[in-house]
Amino acid sequence: MELPAAMIGGMVLGELVVHGWDLARATGQESTWDDEVLTMVYQEVDKSAQQGREMGIYGEPVAVPDTESVLHRILGLTGRDPNWTA
């Protein structure tokens, strides 16, 4: 199946951010990314989150207020609790 390069790029960047957070959080480290990167990732994840849940890729969304950071809102969309600790 062919997909647009921009879509694949957004998916790959999203994987790096989300799984980077997973690893950082699990090892007691902080993860930081440029706000422009996070905004782009949020937009990409928001477009595909429901489909991701239907495919079993994401868990049910975790409620994160709009006042929280973009990273926390990305995590919530993917079914992660931004306050989780190891």
C-alpha positions as CSV (number, residue, x, y, z in Angstrom):
1,M,0.0,0.0,0.0
2,E,1.4,3.4,-1.0
3,L,1.0,6.3,1.4
4,P,2.0,10.0,1.0
5,A,5.6,10.7,2.2
6,A,4.4,13.4,4.5
7,M,2.0,11.0,6.2
8,I,4.8,8.4,6.8
9,G,7.1,11.1,8.0
10,G,4.5,12.3,10.6
11,M,3.9,8.7,11.7
12,V,7.7,8.1,12.2
13,L,8.2,11.3,14.0
14,G,5.2,10.5,16.3
15,E,6.7,7.1,17.0
16,L,10.0,8.7,18.0
17,V,8.4,11.2,20.3
18,V,5.9,8.9,22.0
19,H,8.3,5.9,22.4
20,G,11.1,8.3,23.4
21,W,8.8,9.5,26.2
22,D,8.1,5.9,27.1
23,L,11.8,5.1,27.4
24,A,12.6,8.4,29.2
25,R,9.8,7.9,31.7
26,A,10.6,4.3,32.4
27,T,14.2,5.1,33.1
28,G,13.5,8.2,35.3
29,Q,14.6,10.8,32.7
30,E,12.9,13.8,31.2
31,S,12.2,14.0,27.5
32,T,12.1,17.3,25.6
33,W,11.4,18.3,22.1
34,D,11.0,21.5,20.2
35,D,7.5,23.0,20.4
36,E,7.3,23.1,16.6
37,V,8.0,19.3,16.4
38,L,5.4,18.6,19.1
39,T,2.8,20.7,17.4
40,M,3.3,18.8,14.2
41,V,3.2,15.4,16.0
42,Y,0.0,16.4,17.8
43,Q,-1.7,17.3,14.5
44,E,-0.7,14.0,13.0
45,V,-1.7,11.9,16.0
46,D,-5.0,13.7,16.3
47,K,-5.8,12.8,12.6
48,S,-5.2,9.1,13.1
49,A,-5.9,8.5,16.8
50,Q,-9.3,6.9,16.4
51,Q,-8.1,4.6,13.6
52,G,-5.1,3.7,15.8
53,R,-7.5,2.7,18.6
54,E,-9.6,0.6,16.2
55,M,-6.4,-1.2,15.1
56,G,-5.3,-1.7,18.7
57,I,-2.2,0.5,18.3
58,Y,-3.4,3.1,20.8
59,G,-5.3,2.6,24.1
60,E,-8.4,4.5,25.0
61,P,-7.7,8.2,25.3
62,V,-6.7,9.6,28.6
63,A,-8.3,13.0,29.4
64,V,-5.8,15.7,29.4
65,P,-6.9,19.4,29.7
66,D,-6.2,21.7,26.8
67,T,-4.1,23.8,29.3
68,E,-1.6,21.0,29.6
69,S,1.5,20.8,27.4
70,V,1.3,19.6,23.8
71,L,3.4,16.6,24.8
72,H,0.9,15.6,27.5
73,R,-2.0,16.0,25.0
74,I,-0.2,13.8,22.5
75,L,0.3,11.2,25.2
76,G,-3.4,11.3,26.2
77,L,-4.4,10.8,22.6
78,T,-2.3,7.6,22.4
79,G,-3.8,6.3,25.6
80,R,-0.9,7.1,27.9
81,D,-1.2,8.8,31.2
82,P,1.3,11.7,31.2
83,N,1.6,11.4,35.0
84,W,2.7,7.7,34.9
85,T,5.9,6.9,36.6
86,A,7.9,3.7,36.8
